[in-house]
């Protein structure tokens, strides 16, 4: 099973950016641990601070991978284009956030992506990624025609 973890803006700063909210580990430090926990999967990751690059990656893998774990960062609350891209692809998407969005500022409590995702996981720090990957393992989605 091929899964992509797709990280949006400012997630390249994990471990240094607001550690009280986002923790003190980088994603690059965490990713090998995730791969070790799921050796039966082909896990890859991509991060960009640019909306267009994230859109291009969704289009690139959205018809070939079994699923996508998406942390769109701030674009979660602002990007109609990302919401449309998630709706357009075949691969199921699980929306992930490190912090509990419902405990944050009001503008962060609304996801434009959520209605097009299989589900959403937030508030568990980097473990949110592990929970999302575990969902894919439990569901075993097929590449084509899978919709929740």
Secondary structure by P-SEA (a helix, b strand, c coil): cbbbbccccccccccccccccccccccccaaaaaaaaccccbbbbbbbccaaaaaaaaaacccccccccccccccccccaaaaaaaaaccbbbbbbbcccccccccccccccccccccccccccccaaaaaaaaaaaaaccccccccc
